[in-house]
């Protein structure tokens, strides 16, 4: 990353290698494919090959889009409003705008393929599309994005049996092990996930959500995530976290000392 000039300044002004989220994309994609193939050889198909193919294509596409955004290092246009303003006012297609458009198209294709009816496909596309940028909202301090992802993923894992479904361990094991390995370097302040990693974590959440949640839960989540996206444009999550003692302790747990 350093040799390729893939560096970014962290919140303390230190130059660190960014886009290291490629490790998550490669580790999880290869591991899921390996476990699914191994189980298929043994005659135990926990996951259909259609779902597996969509997951792998989505993983590679989101990883590439995040890498593109990280490599451009567009400091002028931040957030959804910034990218929209650049496109509508200046006619300038930012890497973030390209990521949003292609990510939305990818969400539609995946949702249409996996949904049983058109209305459900619309909900799934909205949920997956808005999930892509959700974790990225918290990728400001060391390991915060991974911690938010863990909290959400644990809630999904616990919620699944209540909804009479499960998350296959061919997904759970690679995700847990990969994020744990990444957490150690991210928390120590050695690397930055970049949009490559944070967008991919959002994709993982969205991909699981479209399978295990009902229509009403999907609708509620879309509204909640939309409100959070708007709030992130106006308010600082870091400031709110620092004012809440319990949340602040969780945010600082296991990480380097923050100023």
Secondary structure, 3 states (H helix, E strand, C coil): CCCCCCEEECCCCCEEECCCCHHHHHHHHHHHHHHHHHHHHCCCCCCCHHHHHHHHHHHHHHHHHHHHHHHHCCCCCCHHHHHHHHHHHHCCCCHHHHHHHHHHHHHHHHHHHHCCCHHHHHHHHHHHHHHCCCHHHHCCCCCHHHHHHHHHHHHHHHHHHHCCCCCCHHHHHHHHHHHHHHHHHHHCCCECCHHHHHHHHHHHHHHHHHHHCCHHHHHHHHHHHHHHHHHHHHCCHHHHHHHCHHHHHHHHCCCCCCC
